[in-house]
Amino acid sequence: MKFRLVVFLVSVFYWGSVNAQQQVKVKVFNQYEAPVDEFSVNGKEYEAGKDGFASIEFPGTDSVSFTAVDYKETKVAVSDLTEGVTVSMNKNFTWKDLLTPMFYIKYGGLWLLLFIVFAETGLLFGFFFPGDSLLFVAGIYSGNLAHEFLKLIGLGGVQNEWFDLLILCALISGAGILGNLAGYWTGKKVGHAMYSWKDNFIFKQRYLHEAHDFYEKHGGGAIVFARFLPFIRTFAPIIAGIVEMDRKKFMFYNIVGCVAWVITMIFAGHFLQIWVKNQFGIELKDKLELIVIIIIAVTTAPVIWQFFFGKKAKKPKSKSEL
């Protein structure tokens, strides 16, 4: 009788230990370092709290499965699920990802960043790239991006915040200056013919007219101001080429505008991240989606206002006085 009782108690203890629910607090992020607020673990749904954490429960198995809508299944060993751990999930690609700055930093790093800054003014299709928000986010990751170049020239061991910022700003400014030059050349060679082009996915007549109106209002200074305005900055150097702006004057405004834009955005991202973390204990890296929305709203507001409430654009003359 006693033997049966012992066997029964041992069986109950073993069954209870195997099926006991363990509980830990975890954060779940995707490859763009954006939080995944709603997900499932072994089929049970969870939602992250305001602090970004979710308390999950799982049986004493070897591994658990994380799933979410539009995400690939991620299996994690139970031994890795310690208190406060961060779980990374891979989001399936959608075309909306092209508007996410972290998409370019994640998959292209510094070199894709430089190409985008060049293409935004050097190539007609560059107007849809997230220029302002991309530079802001690049400021947050300035150390990582700068060291991609420093390692290439044998200075990967240099660890200095200001040196990293200087290198990154110099490289991006150079890409922007070259992009504007390409746009200026395009305007000088084929700019007049563009006014007879039909609208398509890449090219919109209204952007060209808005840039022309902006140029007529501000003169050479438009090259500087346009750097801070999406869409306008793509076509401003083209307009300068069409009206045959003096090349030396264009280069002056080009350099001033590019350097001012790059320093403003890079420094804002870098130092705002540090200040917010020190003052409030909040990582801006965890709020990138919200930050990008705010930046896009602020920078596109003048363009949207001009589109709906501004005067109708007129086609330019072949030349105009600066």
C-alpha positions as protocol buffer text, in pm:
chain_id: "A"
residue {
  index: 1
  type: MET
  ca { x: 0 y: 0 z: 0 }
}
residue {
  index: 2
  type: LYS
  ca { x: 278 y: 238 z: 94 }
}
residue {
  index: 3
  type: PHE
  ca { x: 465 y: 148 z: -225 }
}
residue {
  index: 4
  type: ARG
  ca { x: 162 y: 237 z: -440 }
}
residue {
  index: 5
  type: LEU
  ca { x: 121 y: 567 z: -258 }
}
residue {
  index: 6
  type: VAL
  ca { x: 486 y: 657 z: -317 }
}
residue {
  index: 7
  type: VAL
  ca { x: 457 y: 571 z: -689 }
}
residue {
  index: 8
  type: PHE
  ca { x: 142 y: 781 z: -716 }
}
residue {
  index: 9
  type: LEU
  ca { x: 300 y: 1084 z: -548 }
}
residue {
  index: 10
  type: VAL
  ca { x: 613 y: 1058 z: -764 }
}
residue {
  index: 11
  type: SER
  ca { x: 398 y: 1038 z: -1079 }
}
residue {
  index: 12
  type: VAL
  ca { x: 195 y: 1343 z: -977 }
}
residue {
  index: 13
  type: PHE
  ca { x: 511 y: 1539 z: -900 }
}
residue {
  index: 14
  type: TYR
  ca { x: 671 y: 1441 z: -1232 }
}
residue {
  index: 15
  type: TRP
  ca { x: 360 y: 1526 z: -1431 }
}
residue {
  index: 16
  type: GLY
  ca { x: 325 y: 1859 z: -1256 }
}
residue {
  index: 17
  type: SER
  ca { x: 690 y: 1951 z: -1314 }
}
residue {
  index: 18
  type: VAL
  ca { x: 674 y: 1866 z: -1683 }
}
residue {
  index: 19
  type: ASN
  ca { x: 354 y: 2060 z: -1743 }
}
residue {
  index: 20
  type: ALA
  ca { x: 428 y: 2349 z: -1507 }
}
residue {
  index: 21
  type: GLN
  ca { x: 393 y: 2685 z: -1675 }
}
residue {
  index: 22
  type: GLN
  ca { x: 701 y: 2903 z: -1667 }
}
residue {
  index: 23
  type: GLN
  ca { x: 660 y: 3279 z: -1698 }
}
residue {
  index: 24
  type: VAL
  ca { x: 905 y: 3547 z: -1813 }
}
residue {
  index: 25
  type: LYS
  ca { x: 884 y: 3904 z: -1944 }
}
residue {
  index: 26
  type: VAL
  ca { x: 1011 y: 3949 z: -2300 }
}
residue {
  index: 27
  type: LYS
  ca { x: 1029 y: 4216 z: -2569 }
}
residue {
  index: 28
  type: VAL
  ca { x: 968 y: 4124 z: -2932 }
}
residue {
  index: 29
  type: PHE
  ca { x: 1120 y: 4329 z: -3217 }
}
residue {
  index: 30
  type: ASN
  ca { x: 1146 y: 4286 z: -3592 }
}
residue {
  index: 31
  type: GLN
  ca { x: 1459 y: 4317 z: -3806 }
}
residue {
  index: 32
  type: TYR
  ca { x: 1398 y: 4693 z: -3837 }
}
residue {
  index: 33
  type: GLU
  ca { x: 1414 y: 4724 z: -3456 }
}
residue {
  index: 34
  type: ALA
  ca { x: 1045 y: 4814 z: -3441 }
}
residue {
  index: 35
  type: PRO
  ca { x: 839 y: 4651 z: -3163 }
}
residue {
  index: 36
  type: VAL
  ca { x: 597 y: 4369 z: -3243 }
}
residue {
  index: 37
  type: ASP
  ca { x: 308 y: 4457 z: -3014 }
}
residue {
  index: 38
  type: GLU
  ca { x: 83 y: 4158 z: -3085 }
}
residue {
  index: 39
  type: PHE
  ca { x: 210 y: 3803 z: -3122 }
}
residue {
  index: 40
  type: SER
  ca { x: 142 y: 3444 z: -3021 }
}
residue {
  index: 41
  type: VAL
  ca { x: 354 y: 3192 z: -2833 }
}
residue {
  index: 42
  type: ASN
  ca { x: 261 y: 2831 z: -2904 }
}
residue {
  index: 43
  type: GLY
  ca { x: -79 y: 2953 z: -3022 }
}
residue {
  index: 44
  type: LYS
  ca { x: -154 y: 3170 z: -2719 }
}
residue {
  index: 45
  type: GLU
  ca { x: -196 y: 3541 z: -2797 }
}
residue {
  index: 46
  type: TYR
  ca { x: -9 y: 3815 z: -2615 }
}
residue {
  index: 47
  type: GLU
  ca { x: 8 y: 4193 z: -2632 }
}
residue {
  index: 48
  type: ALA
  ca { x: 298 y: 4410 z: -2517 }
}
residue {
  index: 49
  type: GLY
  ca { x: 236 y: 4663 z: -2243 }
}
residue {
  index: 50
  type: LYS
  ca { x: 329 y: 5032 z: -2240 }
}
residue {
  index: 51
  type: ASP
  ca { x: 681 y: 4939 z: -2130 }
}
residue {
  index: 52
  type: GLY
  ca { x: 716 y: 4716 z: -2438 }
}
residue {
  index: 53
  type: PHE
  ca { x: 724 y: 4394 z: -2236 }
}
residue {
  index: 54
  type: ALA
  ca { x: 483 y: 4103 z: -2238 }
}
residue {
  index: 55
  type: SER
  ca { x: 468 y: 3833 z: -1972 }
}
residue {
  index: 56
  type: ILE
  ca { x: 452 y: 3502 z: -2156 }
}
residue {
  index: 57
  type: GLU
  ca { x: 384 y: 3156 z: -2024 }
}
residue {
  index: 58
  type: PHE
  ca { x: 517 y: 2835 z: -2170 }
}
residue {
  index: 59
  type: PRO
  ca { x: 544 y: 2470 z: -2061 }
}
residue {
  index: 60
  type: GLY
  ca { x: 872 y: 2308 z: -1970 }
}
residue {
  index: 61
  type: THR
  ca { x: 956 y: 2208 z: -2329 }
}
residue {
  index: 62
  type: ASP
  ca { x: 1279 y: 2249 z: -2521 }
}
residue {
  index: 63
  type: SER
  ca { x: 1157 y: 2533 z: -2744 }
}
residue {
  index: 64
  type: VAL
  ca { x: 860 y: 2760 z: -2811 }
}
residue {
  index: 65
  type: SER
  ca { x: 721 y: 2911 z: -3132 }
}
residue {
  index: 66
  type: PHE
  ca { x: 660 y: 3285 z: -3179 }
}
residue {
  index: 67
  type: THR
  ca { x: 415 y: 3382 z: -3455 }
}
residue {
  index: 68
  type: ALA
  ca { x: 251 y: 3706 z: -3570 }
}
residue {
  index: 69
  type: VAL
  ca { x: 57 y: 3836 z: -3869 }
}
residue {
  index: 70
  type: ASP
  ca { x: 293 y: 3913 z: -4161 }
}
residue {
  index: 71
  type: TYR
  ca { x: 587 y: 3758 z: -3978 }
}
residue {
  index: 72
  type: LYS
  ca { x: 782 y: 3439 z: -4023 }
}
residue {
  index: 73
  type: GLU
  ca { x: 758 y: 3183 z: -3746 }
}
residue {
  index: 74
  type: THR
  ca { x: 1043 y: 3210 z: -3498 }
}
residue {
  index: 75
  type: LYS
  ca { x: 1146 y: 2923 z: -3273 }
}
residue {
  index: 76
  type: VAL
  ca { x: 1334 y: 3005 z: -2955 }
}
residue {
  index: 77
  type: ALA
  ca { x: 1501 y: 2766 z: -2712 }
}
residue {
  index: 78
  type: VAL
  ca { x: 1344 y: 2780 z: -2368 }
}
residue {
  index: 79
  type: SER
  ca { x: 1690 y: 2807 z: -2216 }
}
residue {
  index: 80
  type: ASP
  ca { x: 1729 y: 3143 z: -2397 }
}
residue {
  index: 81
  type: LEU
  ca { x: 1406 y: 3288 z: -2260 }
}
residue {
  index: 82
  type: THR
  ca { x: 1547 y: 3465 z: -1957 }
}
residue {
  index: 83
  type: GLU
  ca { x: 1378 y: 3756 z: -1780 }
}
residue {
  index: 84
  type: GLY
  ca { x: 1381 y: 4073 z: -1995 }
}
residue {
  index: 85
  type: VAL
  ca { x: 1521 y: 3903 z: -2306 }
}
residue {
  index: 86
  type: THR
  ca { x: 1455 y: 4048 z: -2654 }
}
residue {
  index: 87
  type: VAL
  ca { x: 1320 y: 3813 z: -2920 }
}
residue {
  index: 88
  type: SER
  ca { x: 1379 y: 3903 z: -3286 }
}
residue {
  index: 89
  type: MET
  ca { x: 1122 y: 3817 z: -3553 }
}
residue {
  index: 90
  type: ASN
  ca { x: 1155 y: 3860 z: -3930 }
}
residue {
  index: 91
  type: LYS
  ca { x: 881 y: 4061 z: -4098 }
}
residue {
  index: 92
  type: ASN
  ca { x: 772 y: 3955 z: -4446 }
}
residue {
  index: 93
  type: PHE
  ca { x: 865 y: 4210 z: -4711 }
}
residue {
  index: 94
  type: THR
  ca { x: 599 y: 4451 z: -4835 }
}
residue {
  index: 95
  type: TRP
  ca { x: 631 y: 4756 z: -5058 }
}
residue {
  index: 96
  type: LYS
  ca { x: 566 y: 4975 z: -4753 }
}
residue {
  index: 97
  type: ASP
  ca { x: 906 y: 4869 z: -4624 }
}
residue {
  index: 98
  type: LEU
  ca { x: 1062 y: 5096 z: -4888 }
}
residue {
  index: 99
  type: LEU
  ca { x: 931 y: 5392 z: -4684 }
}
residue {
  index: 100
  type: THR
  ca { x: 1099 y: 5262 z: -4369 }
}
residue {
  index: 101
  type: PRO
  ca { x: 1446 y: 5413 z: -4310 }
}
residue {
  index: 102
  type: MET
  ca { x: 1564 y: 5108 z: -4119 }
}
residue {
  index: 103
  type: PHE
  ca { x: 1503 y: 4893 z: -4427 }
}
residue {
  index: 104
  type: TYR
  ca { x: 1789 y: 5069 z: -4605 }
}
residue {
  index: 105
  type: ILE
  ca { x: 2018 y: 5077 z: -4302 }
}
residue {
  index: 106
  type: LYS
  ca { x: 1954 y: 4710 z: -4227 }
}
residue {
  index: 107
  type: TYR
  ca { x: 2009 y: 4577 z: -4580 }
}
residue {
  index: 108
  type: GLY
  ca { x: 2238 y: 4838 z: -4735 }
}
residue {
  index: 109
  type: GLY
  ca { x: 2412 y: 5021 z: -4453 }
}
residue {
  index: 110
  type: LEU
  ca { x: 2627 y: 5324 z: -4530 }
}
residue {
  index: 111
  type: TRP
  ca { x: 2664 y: 5259 z: -4902 }
}
residue {
  index: 112
  type: LEU
  ca { x: 2293 y: 5235 z: -4976 }
}
residue {
  index: 113
  type: LEU
  ca { x: 2239 y: 5544 z: -4761 }
}
residue {
  index: 114
  type: LEU
  ca { x: 2486 y: 5741 z: -4975 }
}
residue {
  index: 115
  type: PHE
  ca { x: 2323 y: 5620 z: -5296 }
}
residue {
  index: 116
  type: ILE
  ca { x: 1977 y: 5727 z: -5176 }
}
residue {
  index: 117
  type: VAL
  ca { x: 2099 y: 6075 z: -5081 }
}
residue {
  index: 118
  type: PHE
  ca { x: 2255 y: 6105 z: -5427 }
}
residue {
  index: 119
  type: ALA
  ca { x: 1950 y: 5963 z: -5606 }
}
residue {
  index: 120
  type: GLU
  ca { x: 1703 y: 6191 z: -5427 }
}
residue {
  index: 121
  type: THR
  ca { x: 1829 y: 6489 z: -5629 }
}
residue {
  index: 122
  type: GLY
  ca { x: 2044 y: 6322 z: -5895 }
}
residue {
  index: 123
  type: LEU
  ca { x: 1781 y: 6084 z: -6035 }
}
residue {
  index: 124
  type: LEU
  ca { x: 1420 y: 6166 z: -6119 }
}
residue {
  index: 125
  type: PHE
  ca { x: 1281 y: 5863 z: -5937 }
}
residue {
  index: 126
  type: GLY
  ca { x: 1453 y: 5961 z: -5611 }
}
residue {
  index: 127
  type: PHE
  ca { x: 1171 y: 6182 z: -5485 }
}
residue {
  index: 128
  type: PHE
  ca { x: 996 y: 5896 z: -5303 }
}
residue {
  index: 129
  type: PHE
  ca { x: 1299 y: 5801 z: -5089 }
}
residue {
  index: 130
  type: PRO
  ca { x: 1266 y: 5886 z: -4716 }
}
residue {
  index: 131
  type: GLY
  ca { x: 1548 y: 6143 z: -4715 }
}
residue {
  index: 132
  type: ASP
  ca { x: 1483 y: 6343 z: -4396 }
}
residue {
  index: 133
  type: SER
  ca { x: 1376 y: 6051 z: -4179 }
}
residue {
  index: 134
  type: LEU
  ca { x: 1659 y: 5837 z: -4317 }
}
residue {
  index: 135
  type: LEU
  ca { x: 1919 y: 6094 z: -4212 }
}
residue {
  index: 136
  type: PHE
  ca { x: 1760 y: 6133 z: -3869 }
}
residue {
  index: 137
  type: VAL
  ca { x: 1775 y: 5758 z: -3812 }
}
residue {
  index: 138
  type: ALA
  ca { x: 2129 y: 5752 z: -3951 }
}
residue {
  index: 139
  type: GLY
  ca { x: 2221 y: 5998 z: -3675 }
}
residue {
  index: 140
  type: ILE
  ca { x: 2098 y: 5750 z: -3416 }
}
residue {
  index: 141
  type: TYR
  ca { x: 2319 y: 5480 z: -3571 }
}
residue {
  index: 142
  type: SER
  ca { x: 2604 y: 5717 z: -3662 }
}
residue {
  index: 143
  type: GLY
  ca { x: 2871 y: 5507 z: -3492 }
}
residue {
  index: 144
  type: ASN
  ca { x: 2784 y: 5188 z: -3678 }
}
residue {
  index: 145
  type: LEU
  ca { x: 2751 y: 5361 z: -4015 }
}
residue {
  index: 146
  type: ALA
  ca { x: 3072 y: 5564 z: -3985 }
}
residue {
  index: 147
  type: HIS
  ca { x: 3271 y: 5254 z: -3892 }
}
residue {
  index: 148
  type: GLU
  ca { x: 3171 y: 5081 z: -4215 }
}
residue {
  index: 149
  type: PHE
  ca { x: 3389 y: 5341 z: -4388 }
}
residue {
  index: 150
  type: LEU
  ca { x: 3656 y: 5360 z: -4117 }
}
residue {
  index: 151
  type: LYS
  ca { x: 3714 y: 4984 z: -4132 }
}
residue {
  index: 152
  type: LEU
  ca { x: 3758 y: 5013 z: -4508 }
}
residue {
  index: 153
  type: ILE
  ca { x: 4046 y: 5262 z: -4468 }
}
residue {
  index: 154
  type: GLY
  ca { x: 4205 y: 5083 z: -4172 }
}
residue {
  index: 155
  type: LEU
  ca { x: 4074 y: 5310 z: -3895 }
}
residue {
  index: 156
  type: GLY
  ca { x: 3818 y: 5071 z: -3752 }
}
residue {
  index: 157
  type: GLY
  ca { x: 3983 y: 5088 z: -3410 }
}
residue {
  index: 158
  type: VAL
  ca { x: 3915 y: 5461 z: -3371 }
}
residue {
  index: 159
  type: GLN
  ca { x: 3634 y: 5518 z: -3120 }
}
residue {
  index: 160
  type: ASN
  ca { x: 3534 y: 5884 z: -3102 }
}
residue {
  index: 161
  type: GLU
  ca { x: 3181 y: 6021 z: -3113 }
}
residue {
  index: 162
  type: TRP
  ca { x: 3267 y: 6351 z: -3282 }
}
residue {
  index: 163
  type: PHE
  ca { x: 3500 y: 6187 z: -3533 }
}
residue {
  index: 164
  type: ASP
  ca { x: 3224 y: 5943 z: -3630 }
}
residue {
  index: 165
  type: LEU
  ca { x: 2978 y: 6230 z: -3680 }
}
residue {
  index: 166
  type: LEU
  ca { x: 3230 y: 6429 z: -3883 }
}
residue {
  index: 167
  type: ILE
  ca { x: 3305 y: 6136 z: -4114 }
}
residue {
  index: 168
  type: LEU
  ca { x: 2938 y: 6050 z: -4162 }
}
residue {
  index: 169
  type: CYS
  ca { x: 2836 y: 6411 z: -4231 }
}
residue {
  index: 170
  type: ALA
  ca { x: 3122 y: 6456 z: -4479 }
}
residue {
  index: 171
  type: LEU
  ca { x: 3032 y: 6142 z: -4674 }
}
residue {
  index: 172
  type: ILE
  ca { x: 2660 y: 6217 z: -4689 }
}
residue {
  index: 173
  type: SER
  ca { x: 2719 y: 6583 z: -4779 }
}
residue {
  index: 174
  type: GLY
  ca { x: 2944 y: 6471 z: -5064 }
}
residue {
  index: 175
  type: ALA
  ca { x: 2674 y: 6239 z: -5196 }
}
residue {
  index: 176
  type: GLY
  ca { x: 2414 y: 6516 z: -5178 }
}
residue {
  index: 177
  type: ILE
  ca { x: 2638 y: 6767 z: -5355 }
}
residue {
  index: 178
  type: LEU
  ca { x: 2707 y: 6523 z: -5637 }
}
residue {
  index: 179
  type: GLY
  ca { x: 2335 y: 6445 z: -5661 }
}
residue {
  index: 180
  type: ASN
  ca { x: 2250 y: 6813 z: -5703 }
}
residue {
  index: 181
  type: LEU
  ca { x: 2518 y: 6846 z: -5971 }
}
residue {
  index: 182
  type: ALA
  ca { x: 2363 y: 6557 z: -6161 }
}
residue {
  index: 183
  type: GLY
  ca { x: 2022 y: 6725 z: -6135 }
}
residue {
  index: 184
  type: TYR
  ca { x: 2166 y: 7055 z: -6255 }
}
residue {
  index: 185
  type: TRP
  ca { x: 2324 y: 6884 z: -6556 }
}
residue {
  index: 186
  type: THR
  ca { x: 1994 y: 6707 z: -6633 }
}
residue {
  index: 187
  type: GLY
  ca { x: 1808 y: 7038 z: -6628 }
}
residue {
  index: 188
  type: LYS
  ca { x: 2062 y: 7204 z: -6852 }
}
residue {
  index: 189
  type: LYS
  ca { x: 2057 y: 6925 z: -7111 }
}
residue {
  index: 190
  type: VAL
  ca { x: 1698 y: 6797 z: -7122 }
}
residue {
  index: 191
  type: GLY
  ca { x: 1508 y: 7015 z: -6873 }
}
residue {
  index: 192
  type: HIS
  ca { x: 1293 y: 7208 z: -7123 }
}
residue {
  index: 193
  type: ALA
  ca { x: 1168 y: 6886 z: -7280 }
}
residue {
  index: 194
  type: MET
  ca { x: 1045 y: 6768 z: -6940 }
}
residue {
  index: 195
  type: TYR
  ca { x: 757 y: 7015 z: -6954 }
}
residue {
  index: 196
  type: SER
  ca { x: 603 y: 6812 z: -7235 }
}
residue {
  index: 197
  type: TRP
  ca { x: 642 y: 6479 z: -7053 }
}
residue {
  index: 198
  type: LYS
  ca { x: 328 y: 6302 z: -6939 }
}
residue {
  index: 199
  type: ASP
  ca { x: 273 y: 6205 z: -6576 }
}
residue {
  index: 200
  type: ASN
  ca { x: 372 y: 5855 z: -6476 }
}
residue {
  index: 201
  type: PHE
  ca { x: 465 y: 5662 z: -6163 }
}
residue {
  index: 202
  type: ILE
  ca { x: 814 y: 5815 z: -6153 }
}
residue {
  index: 203
  type: PHE
  ca { x: 755 y: 6164 z: -6294 }
}
residue {
  index: 204
  type: LYS
  ca { x: 487 y: 6418 z: -6195 }
}
residue {
  index: 205
  type: GLN
  ca { x: 445 y: 6751 z: -6373 }
}
residue {
  index: 206
  type: ARG
  ca { x: 319 y: 6927 z: -6060 }
}
residue {
  index: 207
  type: TYR
  ca { x: 647 y: 6862 z: -5877 }
}
residue {
  index: 208
  type: LEU
  ca { x: 837 y: 7030 z: -6157 }
}
residue {
  index: 209
  type: HIS
  ca { x: 606 y: 7334 z: -6157 }
}
residue {
  index: 210
  type: GLU
  ca { x: 614 y: 7363 z: -5778 }
}
residue {
  index: 211
  type: ALA
  ca { x: 994 y: 7357 z: -5786 }
}
residue {
  index: 212
  type: HIS
  ca { x: 994 y: 7628 z: -6053 }
}
residue {
  index: 213
  type: ASP
  ca { x: 761 y: 7851 z: -5850 }
}
residue {
  index: 214
  type: PHE
  ca { x: 976 y: 7794 z: -5543 }
}
residue {
  index: 215
  type: TYR
  ca { x: 1287 y: 7888 z: -5739 }
}
residue {
  index: 216
  type: GLU
  ca { x: 1131 y: 8207 z: -5880 }
}
residue {
  index: 217
  type: LYS
  ca { x: 1028 y: 8313 z: -5530 }
}
residue {
  index: 218
  type: HIS
  ca { x: 1358 y: 8247 z: -5354 }
}
residue {
  index: 219
  type: GLY
  ca { x: 1614 y: 8269 z: -5635 }
}
residue {
  index: 220
  type: GLY
  ca { x: 1946 y: 8096 z: -5571 }
}
residue {
  index: 221
  type: GLY
  ca { x: 1851 y: 8049 z: -5206 }
}
residue {
  index: 222
  type: ALA
  ca { x: 1593 y: 7798 z: -5324 }
}
residue {
  index: 223
  type: ILE
  ca { x: 1877 y: 7547 z: -5367 }
}
residue {
  index: 224
  type: VAL
  ca { x: 1944 y: 7580 z: -4993 }
}
residue {
  index: 225
  type: PHE
  ca { x: 1580 y: 7584 z: -4875 }
}
residue {
  index: 226
  type: ALA
  ca { x: 1476 y: 7303 z: -5109 }
}
residue {
  index: 227
  type: ARG
  ca { x: 1706 y: 7062 z: -4929 }
}
residue {
  index: 228
  type: PHE
  ca { x: 1460 y: 7062 z: -4640 }
}
residue {
  index: 229
  type: LEU
  ca { x: 1151 y: 7003 z: -4857 }
}
residue {
  index: 230
  type: PRO
  ca { x: 1063 y: 6659 z: -4999 }
}
residue {
  index: 231
  type: PHE
  ca { x: 978 y: 6648 z: -5372 }
}
residue {
  index: 232
  type: ILE
  ca { x: 1095 y: 7010 z: -5417 }
}
residue {
  index: 233
  type: ARG
  ca { x: 1459 y: 6915 z: -5354 }
}
residue {
  index: 234
  type: THR
  ca { x: 1445 y: 6658 z: -5635 }
}
residue {
  index: 235
  type: PHE
  ca { x: 1350 y: 6917 z: -5896 }
}
residue {
  index: 236
  type: ALA
  ca { x: 1513 y: 7237 z: -5764 }
}
residue {
  index: 237
  type: PRO
  ca { x: 1857 y: 7164 z: -5918 }
}
residue {
  index: 238
  type: ILE
  ca { x: 1685 y: 7069 z: -6245 }
}
residue {
  index: 239
  type: ILE
  ca { x: 1514 y: 7410 z: -6250 }
}
residue {
  index: 240
  type: ALA
  ca { x: 1851 y: 7576 z: -6181 }
}
residue {
  index: 241
  type: GLY
  ca { x: 1987 y: 7397 z: -6486 }
}
residue {
  index: 242
  type: ILE
  ca { x: 1690 y: 7495 z: -6702 }
}
residue {
  index: 243
  type: VAL
  ca { x: 1729 y: 7867 z: -6625 }
}
residue {
  index: 244
  type: GLU
  ca { x: 2106 y: 7829 z: -6670 }
}
residue {
  index: 245
  type: MET
  ca { x: 2199 y: 7953 z: -6325 }
}
residue {
  index: 246
  type: ASP
  ca { x: 2567 y: 8048 z: -6301 }
}
residue {
  index: 247
  type: ARG
  ca { x: 2760 y: 7731 z: -6218 }
}
residue {
  index: 248
  type: LYS
  ca { x: 2975 y: 7892 z: -5948 }
}
residue {
  index: 249
  type: LYS
  ca { x: 2673 y: 8038 z: -5772 }
}
residue {
  index: 250
  type: PHE
  ca { x: 2494 y: 7706 z: -5798 }
}
residue {
  index: 251
  type: MET
  ca { x: 2791 y: 7524 z: -5640 }
}
residue {
  index: 252
  type: PHE
  ca { x: 2798 y: 7775 z: -5353 }
}
residue {
  index: 253
  type: TYR
  ca { x: 2428 y: 7729 z: -5274 }
}
residue {
  index: 254
  type: ASN
  ca { x: 2460 y: 7356 z: -5337 }
}
residue {
  index: 255
  type: ILE
  ca { x: 2738 y: 7309 z: -5082 }
}
residue {
  index: 256
  type: VAL
  ca { x: 2575 y: 7534 z: -4820 }
}
residue {
  index: 257
  type: GLY
  ca { x: 2237 y: 7361 z: -4856 }
}
residue {
  index: 258
  type: CYS
  ca { x: 2371 y: 7007 z: -4846 }
}
residue {
  index: 259
  type: VAL
  ca { x: 2599 y: 7064 z: -4547 }
}
residue {
  index: 260
  type: ALA
  ca { x: 2327 y: 7248 z: -4352 }
}
residue {
  index: 261
  type: TRP
  ca { x: 2067 y: 6976 z: -4423 }
}
residue {
  index: 262
  type: VAL
  ca { x: 2296 y: 6686 z: -4337 }
}
residue {
  index: 263
  type: ILE
  ca { x: 2431 y: 6839 z: -4014 }
}
residue {
  index: 264
  type: THR
  ca { x: 2081 y: 6937 z: -3899 }
}
residue {
  index: 265
  type: MET
  ca { x: 1932 y: 6590 z: -3953 }
}
residue {
  index: 266
  type: ILE
  ca { x: 2230 y: 6380 z: -3840 }
}
residue {
  index: 267
  type: PHE
  ca { x: 2296 y: 6584 z: -3527 }
}
residue {
  index: 268
  type: ALA
  ca { x: 1924 y: 6595 z: -3441 }
}
residue {
  index: 269
  type: GLY
  ca { x: 1898 y: 6216 z: -3454 }
}
residue {
  index: 270
  type: HIS
  ca { x: 2223 y: 6156 z: -3264 }
}
residue {
  index: 271
  type: PHE
  ca { x: 2188 y: 6405 z: -2980 }
}
residue {
  index: 272
  type: LEU
  ca { x: 1810 y: 6381 z: -2939 }
}
residue {
  index: 273
  type: GLN
  ca { x: 1851 y: 6006 z: -2887 }
}
residue {
  index: 274
  type: ILE
  ca { x: 2107 y: 6071 z: -2612 }
}
residue {
  index: 275
  type: TRP
  ca { x: 1903 y: 6348 z: -2445 }
}
residue {
  index: 276
  type: VAL
  ca { x: 1574 y: 6156 z: -2443 }
}
residue {
  index: 277
  type: LYS
  ca { x: 1746 y: 5848 z: -2301 }
}
residue {
  index: 278
  type: ASN
  ca { x: 1917 y: 6045 z: -2024 }
}
residue {
  index: 279
  type: GLN
  ca { x: 1610 y: 6252 z: -1936 }
}
residue {
  index: 280
  type: PHE
  ca { x: 1331 y: 5997 z: -1967 }
}
residue {
  index: 281
  type: GLY
  ca { x: 1503 y: 5659 z: -2000 }
}
residue {
  index: 282
  type: ILE
  ca { x: 1338 y: 5609 z: -2340 }
}
residue {
  index: 283
  type: GLU
  ca { x: 1521 y: 5460 z: -2637 }
}
residue {
  index: 284
  type: LEU
  ca { x: 1427 y: 5644 z: -2958 }
}
residue {
  index: 285
  type: LYS
  ca { x: 1528 y: 5325 z: -3138 }
}
residue {
  index: 286
  type: ASP
  ca { x: 1213 y: 5170 z: -2991 }
}
residue {
  index: 287
  type: LYS
  ca { x: 995 y: 5452 z: -3129 }
}
residue {
  index: 288
  type: LEU
  ca { x: 1129 y: 5478 z: -3484 }
}
residue {
  index: 289
  type: GLU
  ca { x: 794 y: 5428 z: -3655 }
}
residue {
  index: 290
  type: LEU
  ca { x: 638 y: 5718 z: -3462 }
}
residue {
  index: 291
  type: ILE
  ca { x: 942 y: 5939 z: -3523 }
}
residue {
  index: 292
  type: VAL
  ca { x: 935 y: 5872 z: -3897 }
}
residue {
  index: 293
  type: ILE
  ca { x: 564 y: 5962 z: -3915 }
}
residue {
  index: 294
  type: ILE
  ca { x: 628 y: 6290 z: -3730 }
}
residue {
  index: 295
  type: ILE
  ca { x: 923 y: 6384 z: -3953 }
}
residue {
  index: 296
  type: ILE
  ca { x: 732 y: 6305 z: -4272 }
}
residue {
  index: 297
  type: ALA
  ca { x: 432 y: 6508 z: -4149 }
}
residue {
  index: 298
  type: VAL
  ca { x: 646 y: 6811 z: -4059 }
}
residue {
  index: 299
  type: THR
  ca { x: 860 y: 6814 z: -4373 }
}
residue {
  index: 300
  type: THR
  ca { x: 577 y: 6750 z: -4620 }
}
residue {
  index: 301
  type: ALA
  ca { x: 330 y: 6995 z: -4462 }
}
residue {
  index: 302
  type: PRO
  ca { x: 459 y: 7297 z: -4665 }
}
residue {
  index: 303
  type: VAL
  ca { x: 443 y: 7096 z: -4987 }
}
residue {
  index: 304
  type: ILE
  ca { x: 88 y: 6976 z: -4914 }
}
residue {
  index: 305
  type: TRP
  ca { x: -21 y: 7331 z: -4826 }
}
residue {
  index: 306
  type: GLN
  ca { x: 124 y: 7465 z: -5150 }
}
residue {
  index: 307
  type: PHE
  ca { x: -43 y: 7188 z: -5351 }
}
residue {
  index: 308
  type: PHE
  ca { x: -393 y: 7253 z: -5214 }
}
residue {
  index: 309
  type: PHE
  ca { x: -388 y: 7625 z: -5139 }
}
residue {
  index: 310
  type: GLY
  ca { x: -104 y: 7771 z: -5347 }
}
residue {
  index: 311
  type: LYS
  ca { x: -140 y: 7947 z: -5677 }
}
residue {
  index: 312
  type: LYS
  ca { x: -137 y: 7744 z: -5993 }
}
residue {
  index: 313
  type: ALA
  ca { x: 208 y: 7701 z: -6139 }
}
residue {
  index: 314
  type: LYS
  ca { x: 310 y: 7859 z: -6466 }
}
residue {
  index: 315
  type: LYS
  ca { x: 554 y: 7715 z: -6709 }
}
residue {
  index: 316
  type: PRO
  ca { x: 891 y: 7889 z: -6697 }
}
residue {
  index: 317
  type: LYS
  ca { x: 1056 y: 8091 z: -6966 }
}
residue {
  index: 318
  type: SER
  ca { x: 1367 y: 7958 z: -7126 }
}
residue {
  index: 319
  type: LYS
  ca { x: 1583 y: 8178 z: -6904 }
}
residue {
  index: 320
  type: SER
  ca { x: 1533 y: 8405 z: -6604 }
}
residue {
  index: 321
  type: GLU
  ca { x: 1743 y: 8648 z: -6415 }
}
residue {
  index: 322
  type: LEU
  ca { x: 1872 y: 8542 z: -6073 }
}
